[in-house]
Amino acid sequence: MKNNVTFSAYYSVPDNTKYTAELGHVRRAKRNPPDYFISDQYYDFTNSLYMSFNDLPSLPYLTNLRENCLNKERVFTKAGYLRGEHMSAWGYFRLATIWTSKLMLFETIAHEGNFEYVTWVDCINRWNFEELMSVKNPTNILIGEYASTFNKGIFGGAVSPSLLPKQKLLGSVIKIPTKILPEVIERYKSTLQQVDRNFEVYDDEIVLSVMNHEYPELFTVLPAKPSPKFTYDFISKEIVLQSQNEQRICHEVG
């Protein structure tokens, strides 16, 4: 049995206005190649798995989100009010479909072999990666916590903070023991349906945060770290960490 395998996924969203889209998801993923890479296109990774966008597993559960996006022209991302990130509502629906599918994709990877853990790693943002990889807990989802709370501007004001759990989870790196995957995915689907009924717009981190609130016994949450100060260089398309004594390219922040 292999102790742990990592995976990432990428689907093109032409209208993606998130600043991380400028960095090139596939290019970034190749700097720290995952064991498996899922997409609707072929990319040169050791194990590339094909899955069409229409086969992404969260699609059947996004009934209200789809309807809301059909009735809007533009949608803010979760922190979009801070950066002026808004995009076509249908472009956002495509992004949300990808994001909300990733936990269900753990099952796809688990079927590829005999693994103790499967770990999702974002193509760009790898916060908490080393810490989560070093932790072992055979009965819990291992995940990080947001360094700051979501405020009243979340999704451009489309979601009230009162609807959100106090503890907010970060979905960039998620490690799950394969033996608990059936229960985790069942609980996740139930929570996704609940969130779809109650939220006008949402993403995977909203779903995971609500799931942690409803089923805390399933989670081990690593404490939040202070967010690093950084700037985005639009010429080099790199995120640059700022400190008093140095300026260095950050390859793990997205």
C-alpha positions in Angstrom: 0.0 0.0 0.0 1.3 3.4 -0.9 1.1 5.8 2.0 -0.2 8.9 0.1 -0.9 10.1 -3.4 -1.5 13.7 -4.5 -3.8 15.0 -7.3 -4.8 18.2 -9.0 -7.2 19.1 -11.7 -7.6 21.8 -14.3 -10.5 22.9 -16.6 -10.3 26.0 -18.7 -12.6 28.9 -17.8 -12.1 31.7 -20.5 -13.8 34.3 -18.4 -11.8 33.6 -15.2 -10.8 37.0 -13.8 -9.2 35.7 -10.6 -5.7 36.9 -10.3 -4.4 33.4 -10.0 -5.6 32.6 -13.5 -2.8 34.9 -14.8 -0.2 32.6 -13.3 -1.0 29.6 -15.5 -2.4 26.6 -13.5 -0.8 23.9 -15.5 2.6 25.6 -15.6 2.5 26.0 -11.8 1.4 22.4 -11.3 4.4 21.2 -13.2 6.7 22.8 -10.7 5.5 20.4 -8.1 3.9 17.6 -10.2 1.1 15.7 -8.5 0.9 12.0 -8.8 -2.4 12.3 -10.8 -3.8 15.1 -12.9 -7.4 15.3 -14.0 -8.6 17.4 -17.0 -10.7 17.4 -20.1 -7.5 18.0 -22.1 -4.2 16.0 -22.2 -1.3 17.4 -20.2 2.1 15.8 -19.8 1.9 14.5 -16.3 3.0 11.0 -15.1 -0.7 10.0 -14.7 -3.1 12.1 -16.6 -6.8 11.2 -16.2 -9.5 12.4 -18.6 -12.8 13.6 -17.4 -15.1 15.8 -19.4 -16.6 18.9 -17.8 -20.1 17.5 -18.1 -19.0 14.4 -16.1 -17.8 16.5 -13.1 -19.6 14.9 -10.1 -21.0 18.0 -8.4 -23.1 19.1 -11.5 -26.3 17.2 -10.5 -26.2 19.0 -7.1 -25.9 22.6 -8.2 -29.6 23.1 -9.1 -30.1 26.5 -7.5 -26.6 27.8 -8.2 -27.2 27.1 -11.9 -30.5 28.8 -11.9 -29.1 31.9 -10.0 -26.2 32.2 -12.5 -28.6 31.9 -15.4 -30.5 34.9 -14.1 -27.5 37.1 -13.5 -25.0 38.8 -15.8 -22.0 39.0 -13.5 -20.9 37.5 -10.1 -18.2 38.5 -7.6 -15.9 35.8 -6.4 -15.7 35.2 -2.6 -13.1 37.9 -2.0 -13.7 39.6 -5.4 -14.8 42.9 -3.8 -11.2 43.3 -2.5 -9.6 42.9 -5.9 -12.4 43.9 -8.3 -12.7 40.3 -9.4 -16.1 39.7 -11.0 -16.9 37.6 -14.0 -19.8 36.5 -16.2 -22.2 34.5 -14.0 -21.9 31.5 -16.3 -18.1 31.6 -16.1 -18.5 31.6 -12.3 -20.8 28.6 -12.5 -18.2 26.7 -14.4 -15.5 27.6 -11.8 -17.9 26.6 -8.9 -18.6 23.3 -10.6 -14.9 22.5 -10.8 -14.3 23.7 -7.2 -17.2 21.8 -5.7 -16.3 18.6 -7.5 -12.8 18.2 -6.1 -13.8 16.4 -2.9 -15.9 13.9 -4.9 -12.9 13.4 -7.2 -11.0 11.7 -4.3 -13.0 8.6 -5.1 -11.7 8.6 -8.7 -8.1 8.7 -7.4 -8.7 6.1 -4.7 -9.8 3.7 -7.5 -6.4 4.0 -9.2 -4.6 2.0 -6.5 -4.2 0.9 -2.9 -3.5 4.1 -1.0 -3.7 5.0 2.7 -4.3 8.7 2.0 -5.3 10.8 -1.0 -4.4 14.5 -1.0 -5.8 17.3 -3.2 -3.2 20.0 -4.0 -4.3 23.2 -5.7 -2.3 23.9 -8.9 -1.2 27.3 -7.5 -1.9 27.7 -3.8 -0.1 25.1 -1.7 -0.6 26.6 1.7 -0.2 24.1 4.6 1.1 21.4 2.2 4.2 20.4 4.2 2.2 20.5 7.5 -0.6 18.4 6.2 1.7 15.9 4.5 3.5 15.3 7.8 0.3 14.7 9.8 -1.3 11.3 10.1 -4.9 10.8 11.3 -6.5 7.6 9.9 -10.1 8.7 10.9 -10.3 12.4 9.9 -10.2 14.8 7.0 -7.0 16.9 7.4 -7.4 20.5 6.2 -6.3 24.1 7.0 -8.2 27.1 8.4 -8.5 30.5 6.9 -6.2 33.1 8.5 -9.0 35.8 8.5 -12.8 35.6 8.7 -15.0 36.4 5.7 -16.7 39.8 6.1 -19.8 41.5 4.9 -18.4 41.9 1.4 -18.3 38.2 0.7 -19.4 37.5 -2.9 -19.9 41.2 -3.3 -22.5 41.2 -0.5 -24.6 38.3 -2.0 -24.0 36.2 1.1 -24.7 37.3 4.6 -22.0 36.5 7.1 -24.7 35.3 9.5 -25.1 32.3 7.3 -21.5 31.2 7.7 -20.0 29.0 10.4 -17.5 30.7 12.7 -14.6 28.5 11.5 -13.8 28.9 7.8 -11.8 26.2 6.0 -9.2 26.6 3.3 -9.6 24.2 0.4 -6.2 24.5 -1.3 -4.8 21.3 0.3 -7.0 18.5 1.6 -5.8 15.1 2.9 -8.3 12.3 3.4 -7.7 8.7 4.6 -9.2 6.4 1.9 -11.0 4.2 4.5 -13.3 7.0 5.4 -14.0 8.2 1.9 -17.5 6.6 1.5 -18.7 8.4 4.6 -17.0 11.7 3.8 -18.4 11.8 0.3 -21.9 10.9 1.5 -21.8 13.7 4.1 -20.3 16.1 1.5 -23.1 15.5 -1.0 -25.7 16.1 1.8 -24.0 19.3 2.8 -23.7 20.5 -0.8 -27.4 20.0 -1.3 -28.0 22.0 1.9 -25.8 24.8 0.8 -27.3 24.9 -2.7 -30.7 25.4 -1.1 -29.6 28.2 1.3 -27.0 30.2 -0.6 -27.4 32.3 -3.7 -23.8 31.8 -4.6 -21.0 29.7 -3.0 -17.8 27.8 -3.6 -16.2 24.6 -2.2 -14.8 26.3 0.8 -18.3 27.5 1.9 -19.5 23.9 1.5 -16.5 22.5 3.5 -16.9 25.1 6.2 -20.6 24.2 6.6 -19.7 20.5 6.6 -17.2 21.0 9.3 -19.8 22.8 11.4 -22.3 20.0 10.9 -19.9 17.1 11.2 -16.9 18.3 13.3 -16.0 14.8 14.3 -14.9 14.2 10.7 -12.3 17.0 10.6 -8.9 17.7 12.0 -8.3 21.4 11.2 -4.8 22.9 11.3 -4.7 26.3 12.9 -4.6 29.3 10.6 -1.3 31.0 9.8 -1.0 34.8 9.3 -1.4 35.5 5.6 2.0 36.6 4.0 2.2 40.0 2.5 2.7 39.8 -1.2 2.3 41.7 -4.5 1.5 40.4 -7.9 3.9 41.2 -10.7 1.8 41.4 -13.9 4.9 41.4 -16.1 6.6 38.3 -14.7 3.2 36.8 -13.7 4.6 35.9 -10.4 3.5 36.5 -6.8 6.3 38.2 -4.9 6.6 37.9 -1.1 7.5 41.2 0.7 9.7 41.4 3.8 11.9 44.0 5.4 15.1 42.3 4.2 14.2 40.5 1.0 12.0 40.1 -2.0 11.6 36.6 -3.3 9.4 34.8 -5.7 6.8 32.7 -3.9 6.0 29.5 -5.7 3.5 28.3 -3.1 1.0 31.1 -2.9 -1.9 31.5 -5.3 
